[in-house]
Amino acid sequence: PFSSTPFVARFGSIKESRTLAVVYPMPTNRPMYRSPPSLVMAHFFNHRGEGSLYAYLRDRGLITALSAGERTSFRDEFSLFQVRLQLSPEGLKRYDEVVHAVDAYAKLIQCATEAQLEECYRAITAVASLYFHYEEREAGYSMSQDLAFRLLTYPTPEVLTAYATFDAMDLAAARAAAERLTLDDAAVLIMAPEAEGGEGA
């Protein structure tokens, strides 16, 4: 049903929930933790207002929830950017429409102007700065785990600030990452009690 050729896999689920994930391979964000390219893409996909992907699919009764962002990073090799949607029963039947909508929205992100990208990035970094300076203290065990991971990943002077405070946006890197939002390179994963197994589309 797709003009492009994503890999489609179906997995049976014990839970009474229906999840669709569109997963895109990306360059790893780790070397660019001061201005991660995936931040802007995640912000656009996670928008809930009028004209958003979420509003479009929710109003058609196809989804009940949506989240997006970098989900896995394999050191300095590559990462996976994921758009994850909770489908309604009708959304599962019409999952191809959901995937088409995700692809169309990705193309809108690719067409964003420099001014739109800069405005979005400023909003992200302003909220992140407020969160960093006013965040409540974590429980000791959780904080120690987080710090141990950060010590292995980031320079010691930036263990606390990495992925919490940011430099100016790298426009070229942000655009290059957005261009990778294509179904030709994506995997579509469907998890539902009604799933029928896997296939390559």
VEXKOL-702247 format. One record per residue: residue number from 1; residue in one letter; x, y, z of N, C-alpha, C in turn. Coordinates in nm, 3 decimals. Layout:
N
<NUM,'a',<X,Y,Z>,<X,Y,Z>,<X,Y,Z>>
...
//
This chain:
201
<1,'p',<0.080,-0.122,0.000>,<0.000,0.000,0.000>,<0.083,0.127,0.000>>
<2,'f',<0.218,0.115,0.000>,<0.305,0.231,0.013>,<0.374,0.261,-0.119>>
<3,'s',<0.393,0.391,-0.148>,<0.468,0.429,-0.267>,<0.617,0.402,-0.245>>
<4,'s',<0.663,0.419,-0.120>,<0.799,0.380,-0.083>,<0.794,0.239,-0.026>>
<5,'t',<0.909,0.186,0.016>,<0.914,0.045,0.055>,<0.969,0.027,0.195>>
<6,'p',<0.892,0.058,0.299>,<0.939,0.031,0.434>,<0.930,-0.118,0.464>>
<7,'f',<1.011,-0.164,0.557>,<0.997,-0.300,0.608>,<0.884,-0.300,0.710>>
<8,'v',<0.791,-0.392,0.698>,<0.677,-0.400,0.790>,<0.684,-0.531,0.866>>
<9,'a',<0.678,-0.525,0.999>,<0.677,-0.645,1.082>,<0.562,-0.637,1.181>>
<10,'r',<0.495,-0.749,1.201>,<0.382,-0.756,1.295>,<0.418,-0.852,1.407>>
<11,'f',<0.384,-0.811,1.529>,<0.413,-0.891,1.647>,<0.286,-0.908,1.729>>
<12,'g',<0.255,-1.030,1.768>,<0.141,-1.053,1.856>,<0.169,-0.996,1.994>>
<13,'s',<0.067,-0.942,2.057>,<0.081,-0.880,2.189>,<-0.017,-0.942,2.287>>
<14,'i',<0.028,-0.965,2.410>,<-0.061,-1.015,2.515>,<-0.151,-0.903,2.564>>
<15,'k',<-0.096,-0.783,2.572>,<-0.173,-0.668,2.620>,<-0.282,-0.628,2.521>>
<16,'e',<-0.388,-0.574,2.574>,<-0.495,-0.523,2.489>,<-0.462,-0.381,2.444>>
<17,'s',<-0.352,-0.368,2.375>,<-0.311,-0.239,2.321>,<-0.258,-0.261,2.181>>
<18,'r',<-0.267,-0.157,2.101>,<-0.225,-0.165,1.961>,<-0.126,-0.052,1.934>>
<19,'t',<-0.005,-0.090,1.905>,<0.102,0.008,1.888>,<0.162,-0.002,1.749>>
<20,'l',<0.185,0.112,1.688>,<0.256,0.119,1.561>,<0.376,0.210,1.581>>
<21,'a',<0.491,0.163,1.540>,<0.613,0.245,1.549>,<0.677,0.255,1.411>>
<22,'v',<0.708,0.377,1.371>,<0.785,0.401,1.248>,<0.926,0.437,1.294>>
<23,'v',<1.023,0.355,1.257>,<1.160,0.369,1.308>,<1.254,0.403,1.193>>
<24,'y',<1.329,0.513,1.212>,<1.422,0.562,1.109>,<1.566,0.551,1.161>>
<25,'p',<1.658,0.494,1.084>,<1.800,0.497,1.124>,<1.856,0.637,1.104>>
<26,'m',<1.938,0.679,1.198>,<1.997,0.814,1.197>,<2.143,0.807,1.239>>
<27,'p',<2.222,0.908,1.202>,<2.355,0.920,1.264>,<2.338,0.941,1.414>>
<28,'t',<2.430,0.892,1.491>,<2.420,0.909,1.635>,<2.427,1.056,1.675>>
<29,'n',<2.351,1.092,1.778>,<2.354,1.229,1.831>,<2.470,1.253,1.927>>
<30,'r',<2.534,1.148,1.972>,<2.629,1.163,2.083>,<2.739,1.265,2.058>>
<31,'p',<2.804,1.267,1.941>,<2.907,1.369,1.921>,<2.850,1.511,1.917>>
<32,'m',<2.717,1.523,1.898>,<2.654,1.654,1.884>,<2.558,1.680,2.002>>
<33,'y',<2.595,1.633,2.120>,<2.505,1.644,2.235>,<2.482,1.789,2.276>>
<34,'r',<2.565,1.881,2.229>,<2.543,2.022,2.261>,<2.436,2.086,2.171>>
<35,'s',<2.407,2.021,2.058>,<2.300,2.069,1.968>,<2.247,1.950,1.888>>
<36,'p',<2.176,1.856,1.953>,<2.133,1.733,1.886>,<2.034,1.760,1.772>>
<37,'p',<2.061,1.710,1.653>,<1.971,1.735,1.539>,<1.830,1.681,1.560>>
<38,'s',<1.816,1.573,1.638>,<1.683,1.510,1.654>,<1.588,1.592,1.742>>
<39,'l',<1.639,1.691,1.813>,<1.553,1.769,1.903>,<1.439,1.837,1.828>>
<40,'v',<1.470,1.899,1.716>,<1.369,1.973,1.640>,<1.266,1.877,1.581>>
<41,'m',<1.313,1.765,1.526>,<1.220,1.667,1.469>,<1.124,1.615,1.576>>
<42,'a',<1.178,1.583,1.693>,<1.093,1.532,1.801>,<0.991,1.637,1.843>>
<43,'h',<1.033,1.762,1.848>,<0.942,1.870,1.889>,<0.825,1.881,1.792>>
<44,'f',<0.852,1.878,1.663>,<0.744,1.888,1.564>,<0.650,1.768,1.573>>
<45,'f',<0.705,1.648,1.580>,<0.620,1.529,1.585>,<0.537,1.524,1.714>>
<46,'n',<0.590,1.574,1.824>,<0.520,1.568,1.951>,<0.420,1.682,1.972>>
<47,'h',<0.414,1.775,1.878>,<0.319,1.886,1.888>,<0.176,1.832,1.894>>
<48,'r',<0.093,1.894,1.978>,<-0.044,1.847,1.997>,<-0.150,1.943,1.945>>
<49,'g',<-0.110,2.059,1.899>,<-0.207,2.162,1.862>,<-0.269,2.141,1.726>>
<50,'e',<-0.346,2.242,1.686>,<-0.415,2.239,1.557>,<-0.313,2.223,1.444>>
<51,'g',<-0.342,2.135,1.349>,<-0.253,2.112,1.237>,<-0.143,2.010,1.264>>
<52,'s',<-0.138,1.958,1.386>,<-0.035,1.860,1.420>,<-0.072,1.722,1.369>>
<53,'l',<0.028,1.634,1.360>,<0.004,1.495,1.322>,<-0.089,1.428,1.422>>
<54,'y',<-0.065,1.454,1.550>,<-0.149,1.395,1.654>,<-0.295,1.435,1.637>>
<55,'a',<-0.321,1.565,1.618>,<-0.459,1.613,1.603>,<-0.525,1.554,1.480>>
<56,'y',<-0.450,1.546,1.371>,<-0.504,1.493,1.246>,<-0.551,1.349,1.263>>
<57,'l',<-0.466,1.266,1.324>,<-0.500,1.124,1.338>,<-0.602,1.100,1.450>>
<58,'r',<-0.593,1.177,1.556>,<-0.691,1.163,1.666>,<-0.830,1.200,1.618>>
<59,'d',<-0.842,1.309,1.545>,<-0.973,1.354,1.499>,<-1.038,1.254,1.403>>
<60,'r',<-0.958,1.170,1.343>,<-1.012,1.067,1.254>,<-1.033,0.934,1.325>>
<61,'g',<-1.011,0.934,1.456>,<-1.034,0.814,1.537>,<-0.933,0.704,1.514>>
<62,'l',<-0.813,0.740,1.469>,<-0.714,0.637,1.435>,<-0.611,0.613,1.545>>
<63,'i',<-0.585,0.713,1.630>,<-0.487,0.695,1.737>,<-0.541,0.755,1.868>>
<64,'t',<-0.480,0.713,1.978>,<-0.512,0.770,2.109>,<-0.391,0.837,2.174>>
<65,'a',<-0.270,0.810,2.123>,<-0.150,0.871,2.180>,<-0.038,0.867,2.078>>
<66,'l',<0.059,0.959,2.096>,<0.173,0.968,2.006>,<0.294,1.020,2.083>>
<67,'s',<0.409,0.962,2.056>,<0.535,1.015,2.112>,<0.644,0.993,2.009>>
<68,'a',<0.746,1.078,2.013>,<0.853,1.067,1.914>,<0.984,1.114,1.974>>
<69,'g',<1.093,1.058,1.926>,<1.224,1.100,1.970>,<1.328,0.993,1.944>>
<70,'e',<1.453,1.026,1.975>,<1.560,0.927,1.964>,<1.538,0.822,2.071>>
<71,'r',<1.534,0.696,2.032>,<1.504,0.589,2.126>,<1.626,0.506,2.162>>
<72,'t',<1.717,0.487,2.071>,<1.833,0.403,2.096>,<1.953,0.463,2.025>>
<73,'s',<2.066,0.463,2.095>,<2.190,0.512,2.033>,<2.298,0.407,2.052>>
<74,'f',<2.360,0.365,1.943>,<2.463,0.264,1.947>,<2.599,0.332,1.941>>
<75,'r',<2.639,0.382,2.059>,<2.766,0.452,2.075>,<2.786,0.557,1.964>>
<76,'d',<2.894,0.548,1.891>,<2.921,0.649,1.789>,<2.884,0.600,1.649>>
<77,'e',<2.804,0.494,1.640>,<2.776,0.434,1.509>,<2.646,0.487,1.448>>
<78,'f',<2.534,0.466,1.515>,<2.407,0.515,1.462>,<2.305,0.518,1.575>>
<79,'s',<2.191,0.579,1.547>,<2.083,0.582,1.644>,<1.952,0.552,1.570>>
<80,'l',<1.845,0.536,1.645>,<1.713,0.512,1.588>,<1.619,0.621,1.636>>
<81,'f',<1.555,0.686,1.541>,<1.452,0.786,1.572>,<1.317,0.718,1.551>>
<82,'q',<1.229,0.728,1.650>,<1.104,0.655,1.646>,<0.983,0.745,1.663>>
<83,'v',<0.882,0.724,1.580>,<0.750,0.783,1.600>,<0.659,0.668,1.643>>
<84,'r',<0.611,0.675,1.765>,<0.533,0.566,1.826>,<0.389,0.613,1.848>>
<85,'l',<0.294,0.533,1.798>,<0.153,0.571,1.805>,<0.072,0.458,1.867>>
<86,'q',<-0.019,0.496,1.957>,<-0.116,0.400,2.010>,<-0.238,0.404,1.918>>
<87,'l',<-0.267,0.291,1.855>,<-0.376,0.285,1.759>,<-0.509,0.249,1.825>>
<88,'s',<-0.614,0.300,1.769>,<-0.748,0.252,1.802>,<-0.772,0.125,1.722>>
<89,'p',<-0.876,0.047,1.753>,<-0.907,-0.070,1.669>,<-0.923,-0.031,1.521>>
<90,'e',<-0.986,0.084,1.496>,<-1.001,0.130,1.358>,<-0.866,0.169,1.299>>
<91,'g',<-0.780,0.228,1.382>,<-0.647,0.265,1.336>,<-0.564,0.145,1.296>>
<92,'l',<-0.582,0.032,1.365>,<-0.510,-0.089,1.328>,<-0.556,-0.138,1.190>>
<93,'k',<-0.686,-0.133,1.166>,<-0.737,-0.175,1.036>,<-0.685,-0.086,0.924>>
<94,'r',<-0.666,0.042,0.956>,<-0.624,0.140,0.855>,<-0.481,0.188,0.882>>
<95,'y',<-0.397,0.096,0.926>,<-0.261,0.136,0.966>,<-0.184,0.200,0.851>>
<96,'d',<-0.216,0.159,0.726>,<-0.145,0.218,0.614>,<-0.172,0.367,0.603>>
<97,'e',<-0.295,0.411,0.638>,<-0.326,0.554,0.639>,<-0.245,0.627,0.746>>
<98,'v',<-0.225,0.560,0.859>,<-0.146,0.620,0.967>,<-0.001,0.640,0.921>>
<99,'v',<0.055,0.537,0.857>,<0.193,0.547,0.809>,<0.205,0.654,0.702>>
<100,'h',<0.108,0.664,0.613>,<0.110,0.769,0.511>,<0.108,0.907,0.576>>
<101,'a',<0.028,0.923,0.683>,<0.021,1.053,0.751>,<0.154,1.087,0.816>>
<102,'v',<0.220,0.988,0.878>,<0.352,1.011,0.937>,<0.450,1.055,0.829>>
<103,'d',<0.446,0.989,0.715>,<0.537,1.023,0.605>,<0.510,1.163,0.551>>
<104,'a',<0.381,1.198,0.537>,<0.347,1.332,0.488>,<0.393,1.439,0.586>>
<105,'y',<0.378,1.412,0.715>,<0.421,1.508,0.817>,<0.573,1.523,0.816>>
<106,'a',<0.643,1.412,0.795>,<0.789,1.419,0.785>,<0.831,1.509,0.670>>
<107,'k',<0.759,1.502,0.560>,<0.791,1.588,0.445>,<0.767,1.736,0.478>>
<108,'l',<0.665,1.764,0.560>,<0.644,1.903,0.604>,<0.761,1.952,0.687>>
<109,'i',<0.813,1.866,0.774>,<0.930,1.903,0.856>,<1.048,1.933,0.765>>
<110,'q',<1.066,1.853,0.662>,<1.178,1.873,0.570>,<1.166,2.007,0.496>>
<111,'c',<1.043,2.056,0.481>,<1.020,2.183,0.408>,<1.021,2.305,0.500>>
<112,'a',<1.041,2.285,0.630>,<1.039,2.398,0.724>,<1.147,2.501,0.687>>
<113,'t',<1.115,2.628,0.704>,<1.211,2.734,0.674>,<1.315,2.745,0.785>>
<114,'e',<1.424,2.813,0.753>,<1.527,2.835,0.855>,<1.470,2.908,0.976>>
<115,'a',<1.385,3.008,0.952>,<1.325,3.084,1.063>,<1.238,2.994,1.150>>
<116,'q',<1.162,2.903,1.089>,<1.077,2.811,1.166>,<1.160,2.716,1.250>>
<117,'l',<1.268,2.666,1.192>,<1.355,2.576,1.267>,<1.422,2.647,1.384>>
<118,'e',<1.470,2.769,1.359>,<1.536,2.846,1.464>,<1.438,2.878,1.577>>
<119,'e',<1.315,2.917,1.542>,<1.215,2.948,1.644>,<1.184,2.826,1.729>>
<120,'c',<1.169,2.713,1.663>,<1.142,2.589,1.734>,<1.256,2.554,1.828>>
<121,'y',<1.379,2.566,1.780>,<1.496,2.530,1.861>,<1.509,2.622,1.981>>
<122,'r',<1.481,2.750,1.963>,<1.488,2.844,2.077>,<1.386,2.805,2.185>>
<123,'a',<1.267,2.766,2.143>,<1.165,2.724,2.240>,<1.209,2.599,2.316>>
<124,'i',<1.266,2.504,2.245>,<1.314,2.380,2.308>,<1.421,2.410,2.412>>
<125,'t',<1.521,2.489,2.372>,<1.633,2.514,2.462>,<1.593,2.600,2.581>>
<126,'a',<1.497,2.691,2.562>,<1.450,2.773,2.674>,<1.381,2.686,2.780>>
<127,'v',<1.296,2.595,2.735>,<1.228,2.505,2.829>,<1.329,2.412,2.897>>
<128,'a',<1.425,2.361,2.820>,<1.527,2.272,2.877>,<1.609,2.344,2.984>>
<129,'s',<1.641,2.471,2.960>,<1.718,2.548,3.058>,<1.639,2.567,3.188>>
<130,'l',<1.511,2.598,3.176>,<1.427,2.613,3.295>,<1.419,2.482,3.372>>
<131,'y',<1.400,2.373,3.300>,<1.390,2.241,3.363>,<1.520,2.207,3.435>>
<132,'f',<1.634,2.238,3.371>,<1.764,2.206,3.431>,<1.786,2.284,3.560>>
<133,'h',<1.750,2.412,3.561>,<1.779,2.496,3.677>,<1.679,2.478,3.791>>
<134,'y',<1.559,2.429,3.760>,<1.456,2.419,3.864>,<1.407,2.277,3.887>>
<135,'e',<1.474,2.179,3.829>,<1.432,2.040,3.845>,<1.448,1.996,3.990>>
<136,'e',<1.352,1.918,4.038>,<1.362,1.863,4.173>,<1.474,1.758,4.178>>
<137,'r',<1.536,1.745,4.292>,<1.646,1.651,4.306>,<1.596,1.508,4.292>>
<138,'e',<1.672,1.428,4.216>,<1.636,1.287,4.199>,<1.669,1.207,4.324>>
<139,'a',<1.604,1.090,4.336>,<1.643,0.996,4.441>,<1.787,0.952,4.416>>
<140,'g',<1.859,0.925,4.525>,<2.002,0.895,4.515>,<2.034,0.781,4.421>>
<141,'y',<1.956,0.672,4.427>,<1.986,0.555,4.344>,<1.969,0.589,4.196>>
<142,'s',<1.858,0.656,4.161>,<1.834,0.692,4.021>,<1.940,0.788,3.970>>
<143,'m',<1.977,0.883,4.054>,<2.077,0.982,4.013>,<2.213,0.917,3.992>>
<144,'s',<2.250,0.821,4.078>,<2.380,0.755,4.064>,<2.386,0.674,3.935>>
<145,'q',<2.275,0.610,3.898>,<2.271,0.536,3.772>,<2.290,0.630,3.654>>
<146,'d',<2.218,0.742,3.658>,<2.226,0.839,3.550>,<2.367,0.896,3.537>>
<147,'l',<2.427,0.930,3.650>,<2.561,0.987,3.648>,<2.664,0.886,3.599>>
<148,'a',<2.648,0.759,3.635>,<2.742,0.656,3.590>,<2.739,0.644,3.437>>
<149,'f',<2.617,0.647,3.381>,<2.605,0.643,3.235>,<2.668,0.766,3.171>>
<150,'r',<2.641,0.882,3.230>,<2.693,1.006,3.174>,<2.845,1.013,3.180>>
<151,'l',<2.904,0.959,3.286>,<3.050,0.959,3.298>,<3.116,0.877,3.187>>
<152,'l',<3.045,0.775,3.140>,<3.098,0.692,3.032>,<3.074,0.753,2.894>>
<153,'t',<2.988,0.855,2.888>,<2.942,0.905,2.759>,<2.992,1.045,2.726>>
<154,'y',<3.000,1.133,2.827>,<3.030,1.273,2.803>,<3.156,1.316,2.877>>
<155,'p',<3.220,1.425,2.834>,<3.336,1.477,2.906>,<3.299,1.510,3.051>>
<156,'t',<3.390,1.484,3.142>,<3.361,1.501,3.285>,<3.305,1.638,3.321>>
<157,'p',<3.359,1.749,3.268>,<3.303,1.880,3.305>,<3.157,1.900,3.262>>
<158,'e',<3.109,1.815,3.170>,<2.973,1.834,3.118>,<2.879,1.720,3.157>>
<159,'v',<2.917,1.643,3.256>,<2.836,1.530,3.297>,<2.696,1.574,3.341>>
<160,'l',<2.685,1.688,3.408>,<2.555,1.735,3.456>,<2.478,1.814,3.351>>
<161,'t',<2.550,1.878,3.259>,<2.482,1.968,3.166>,<2.452,1.906,3.029>>
<162,'a',<2.515,1.794,2.995>,<2.493,1.732,2.864>,<2.346,1.695,2.848>>
<163,'y',<2.290,1.728,2.733>,<2.149,1.704,2.701>,<2.055,1.779,2.796>>
<164,'a',<2.107,1.881,2.862>,<2.024,1.964,2.949>,<2.036,2.111,2.913>>
<165,'t',<2.154,2.153,2.874>,<2.176,2.288,2.821>,<2.240,2.273,2.683>>
<166,'f',<2.209,2.367,2.593>,<2.246,2.346,2.454>,<2.312,2.469,2.393>>
<167,'d',<2.392,2.445,2.289>,<2.450,2.552,2.210>,<2.352,2.591,2.100>>
<168,'a',<2.393,2.683,2.014>,<2.310,2.723,1.901>,<2.286,2.603,1.809>>
<169,'m',<2.174,2.606,1.738>,<2.139,2.496,1.651>,<2.235,2.485,1.534>>
<170,'d',<2.270,2.362,1.499>,<2.347,2.334,1.379>,<2.244,2.310,1.269>>
<171,'l',<2.216,2.413,1.191>,<2.109,2.406,1.092>,<2.135,2.297,0.988>>
<172,'a',<2.258,2.285,0.941>,<2.290,2.186,0.839>,<2.267,2.045,0.892>>
<173,'a',<2.306,2.021,1.016>,<2.287,1.888,1.075>,<2.139,1.857,1.096>>
<174,'a',<2.063,1.959,1.137>,<1.919,1.940,1.158>,<1.850,1.906,1.026>>
<175,'r',<1.887,1.976,0.921>,<1.826,1.947,0.790>,<1.869,1.810,0.739>>
<176,'a',<1.994,1.774,0.759>,<2.042,1.643,0.713>,<1.969,1.531,0.785>>
<177,'a',<1.943,1.550,0.915>,<1.869,1.449,0.991>,<1.725,1.439,0.941>>
<178,'a',<1.662,1.552,0.915>,<1.523,1.553,0.867>,<1.511,1.482,0.733>>
<179,'e',<1.613,1.495,0.648>,<1.609,1.430,0.517>,<1.611,1.278,0.529>>
<180,'r',<1.649,1.227,0.644>,<1.651,1.081,0.664>,<1.514,1.027,0.706>>
<181,'l',<1.418,1.114,0.722>,<1.282,1.069,0.756>,<1.212,1.023,0.629>>
<182,'t',<1.253,0.909,0.579>,<1.197,0.856,0.455>,<1.157,0.711,0.475>>
<183,'l',<1.045,0.672,0.417>,<0.996,0.535,0.431>,<1.088,0.434,0.364>>
<184,'d',<1.167,0.478,0.268>,<1.259,0.386,0.201>,<1.357,0.323,0.300>>
<185,'d',<1.393,0.396,0.405>,<1.489,0.347,0.503>,<1.424,0.305,0.634>>
<186,'a',<1.292,0.316,0.644>,<1.224,0.298,0.772>,<1.179,0.154,0.793>>
<187,'a',<1.152,0.122,0.919>,<1.085,-0.002,0.956>,<0.954,0.036,1.024>>
<188,'v',<0.848,-0.034,0.987>,<0.716,-0.014,1.049>,<0.688,-0.136,1.135>>
<189,'l',<0.674,-0.116,1.264>,<0.651,-0.225,1.360>,<0.510,-0.214,1.415>>
<190,'i',<0.434,-0.321,1.406>,<0.296,-0.323,1.453>,<0.285,-0.429,1.563>>
<191,'m',<0.242,-0.387,1.681>,<0.226,-0.478,1.795>,<0.082,-0.474,1.842>>
<192,'a',<0.012,-0.588,1.831>,<-0.130,-0.592,1.865>,<-0.173,-0.737,1.885>>
<193,'p',<-0.277,-0.758,1.965>,<-0.326,-0.895,1.981>,<-0.367,-0.960,1.850>>
<194,'e',<-0.411,-0.876,1.755>,<-0.460,-0.926,1.626>,<-0.350,-0.943,1.523>>
<195,'a',<-0.224,-0.912,1.561>,<-0.115,-0.915,1.462>,<-0.100,-1.054,1.404>>
<196,'e',<-0.055,-1.058,1.278>,<-0.052,-1.185,1.203>,<0.089,-1.233,1.170>>
<197,'g',<0.190,-1.175,1.230>,<0.326,-1.215,1.194>,<0.396,-1.107,1.116>>
<198,'g',<0.513,-1.136,1.061>,<0.594,-1.033,0.999>,<0.596,-1.042,0.848>>
<199,'e',<0.634,-0.933,0.787>,<0.650,-0.931,0.641>,<0.740,-0.817,0.603>>
<200,'g',<0.802,-0.826,0.487>,<0.876,-0.714,0.431>,<0.792,-0.655,0.320>>
<201,'a',<0.759,-0.526,0.331>,<0.673,-0.466,0.230>,<0.757,-0.392,0.128>>
//
